[in-house]
């Protein structure tokens, strides 16, 4: 449901700005530069909208990389 989706997105956004979370990430030398839920949704949608030829090329490239 949309209300739950929005609640999860806002909770994630708040976590990424939480001073304790940021301090812990910095202590572990982790870089925090998250996307919002809306940005992530748009990115994933763009993957699904990719031409099938591009998907096949990526599969081949990944298979070669794993060797």
C-alpha positions as a Markdown table, in Angstrom:
| # | Residue | x | y | z |
|---|---|---|---|---|
| 1 | Unk | 0.0 | 0.0 | 0.0 |
| 2 | Unk | 1.1 | 3.5 | -0.8 |
| 3 | Unk | 1.0 | 4.7 | 2.8 |
| 4 | Unk | 3.3 | 2.0 | 3.9 |
| 5 | Unk | 5.7 | 2.6 | 1.0 |
| 6 | Unk | 5.9 | 6.3 | 1.9 |
| 7 | Unk | 6.4 | 5.5 | 5.6 |
| 8 | Unk | 9.3 | 3.1 | 4.7 |
| 9 | Unk | 10.8 | 5.7 | 2.3 |
| 10 | Unk | 10.7 | 8.5 | 4.9 |
| 11 | Unk | 12.1 | 6.2 | 7.6 |
| 12 | Unk | 15.0 | 5.3 | 5.3 |
| 13 | Unk | 15.6 | 9.0 | 4.5 |
| 14 | Unk | 15.6 | 9.8 | 8.2 |
| 15 | Unk | 18.1 | 7.0 | 8.9 |
| 16 | Unk | 20.5 | 8.3 | 6.3 |
| 17 | Unk | 20.5 | 11.7 | 8.2 |
| 18 | Unk | 20.6 | 10.3 | 11.7 |
| 19 | Unk | 23.8 | 11.7 | 13.4 |
| 20 | Unk | 24.5 | 8.3 | 15.2 |
| 21 | Unk | 24.2 | 6.4 | 12.0 |
| 22 | Unk | 26.4 | 8.9 | 10.1 |
| 23 | Unk | 29.0 | 8.8 | 12.9 |
| 24 | Unk | 29.1 | 5.0 | 12.8 |
| 25 | Unk | 29.4 | 4.9 | 9.0 |
| 26 | Unk | 32.2 | 7.5 | 9.2 |
| 27 | Unk | 34.0 | 5.4 | 11.9 |
| 28 | Unk | 33.9 | 2.4 | 9.5 |
| 29 | Unk | 35.1 | 4.6 | 6.6 |
| 30 | Unk | 31.9 | 4.1 | 4.8 |
| 31 | Unk | 30.7 | 6.7 | 2.4 |
| 32 | Unk | 27.0 | 7.6 | 2.7 |
| 33 | Unk | 25.4 | 9.1 | -0.4 |
| 34 | Unk | 22.0 | 7.4 | -0.6 |
| 35 | Unk | 19.2 | 7.9 | -3.1 |
| 36 | Unk | 15.7 | 8.6 | -2.0 |
| 37 | Unk | 13.1 | 5.9 | -2.4 |
| 38 | Unk | 11.7 | 7.8 | -5.3 |
| 39 | Unk | 15.1 | 8.0 | -7.0 |
| 40 | Unk | 15.7 | 4.3 | -6.4 |
| 41 | Unk | 12.3 | 3.5 | -7.9 |
| 42 | Unk | 13.1 | 5.5 | -11.0 |
| 43 | Unk | 16.5 | 3.8 | -11.4 |
| 44 | Unk | 15.0 | 0.3 | -11.1 |
| 45 | Unk | 12.3 | 1.2 | -13.5 |
| 46 | Unk | 15.0 | 2.3 | -16.0 |
| 47 | Unk | 16.6 | -1.1 | -15.7 |
| 48 | Unk | 13.3 | -2.8 | -16.5 |
| 49 | Unk | 12.9 | -0.5 | -19.5 |
| 50 | Unk | 16.3 | -1.3 | -20.9 |
| 51 | Unk | 16.3 | -2.8 | -24.4 |
| 52 | Unk | 16.6 | -6.5 | -24.5 |
| 53 | Unk | 19.8 | -6.3 | -26.6 |
| 54 | Unk | 21.5 | -4.3 | -23.9 |
| 55 | Unk | 20.4 | -6.8 | -21.2 |
| 56 | Unk | 21.9 | -9.6 | -23.2 |
| 57 | Unk | 25.2 | -7.7 | -23.7 |
| 58 | Unk | 25.4 | -7.1 | -19.9 |
| 59 | Unk | 24.7 | -10.8 | -19.2 |
| 60 | Unk | 27.6 | -11.7 | -21.5 |
| 61 | Unk | 29.9 | -9.1 | -20.0 |
| 62 | Unk | 29.1 | -10.3 | -16.4 |
| 63 | Unk | 29.6 | -13.9 | -17.4 |
| 64 | Unk | 33.1 | -13.0 | -18.8 |
| 65 | Unk | 33.9 | -11.0 | -15.7 |
| 66 | Unk | 33.2 | -13.9 | -13.4 |
| 67 | Unk | 35.6 | -16.3 | -15.2 |
